[in-house]
Amino acid sequence: MIETQTGTASQTEANADDLQTLNFKVPRSFKKAFKIYAVEHGISMVDLLREGFELSKKQRKS
């Protein structure tokens, strides 16, 4: 998957019509750390969440 800061890679995976809002609350410190990590690695927060979810699914299969 190609990852960019603008999130264009995410948009190519799913049309805007297909996107749904995912709402949940996290501590302020988690949000800040998550956002900083994404920026430092040049990926969008959506892509970071997707990558983490995929890794979690792979790990739990074992």
C-alpha positions as CSV (number, residue, x, y, z in Angstrom):
1,M,0.0,0.0,0.0
2,I,1.3,3.4,-0.9
3,E,1.1,5.8,2.0
4,T,1.1,9.6,1.9
5,Q,0.5,12.5,4.2
6,T,-2.5,13.7,2.2
7,G,-4.3,10.4,2.6
8,T,-4.7,10.0,-1.2
9,A,-3.8,6.3,-0.9
10,S,-6.8,5.8,1.4
11,Q,-9.0,7.5,-1.1
12,T,-7.9,5.2,-3.9
13,E,-8.8,2.2,-1.8
14,A,-12.4,3.3,-1.2
15,N,-14.5,5.9,-3.0
16,A,-15.8,8.8,-0.9
17,D,-19.3,7.3,-1.1
18,D,-18.1,4.1,0.5
19,L,-16.6,5.8,3.6
20,Q,-18.3,5.7,6.9
21,T,-17.5,7.7,10.1
22,L,-16.0,5.7,12.9
23,N,-16.6,7.4,16.3
24,F,-15.0,6.5,19.6
25,K,-13.3,8.4,22.4
26,V,-9.7,8.0,23.4
27,P,-7.7,9.9,26.0
28,R,-6.3,13.2,24.9
29,S,-2.7,12.0,25.4
30,F,-3.4,8.9,23.2
31,K,-4.8,11.1,20.4
32,K,-1.8,13.4,20.6
33,A,0.7,10.5,20.5
34,F,-1.2,8.8,17.6
35,K,-1.3,12.0,15.6
36,I,2.4,12.8,16.2
37,Y,3.4,9.2,15.3
38,A,1.5,9.4,12.0
39,V,3.0,12.8,11.1
40,E,6.5,11.6,11.9
41,H,6.1,8.6,9.7
42,G,4.4,10.5,6.8
43,I,1.1,8.6,6.9
44,S,-2.4,9.6,7.6
45,M,-4.1,8.7,10.9
46,V,-6.6,6.6,8.9
47,D,-3.8,4.6,7.3
48,L,-2.1,4.2,10.7
49,L,-5.4,2.8,12.1
50,R,-5.8,0.5,9.2
51,E,-2.3,-0.8,9.5
52,G,-2.7,-1.4,13.2
53,F,-6.0,-3.2,12.6
54,E,-4.4,-5.5,10.0
55,L,-1.4,-6.3,12.3
56,S,-3.8,-7.1,15.1
57,K,-5.9,-9.4,13.0
58,K,-2.7,-11.3,11.8
59,Q,-1.4,-11.6,15.3
60,R,-4.6,-12.9,16.7
61,K,-4.9,-15.6,14.0
62,S,-1.8,-17.4,15.5
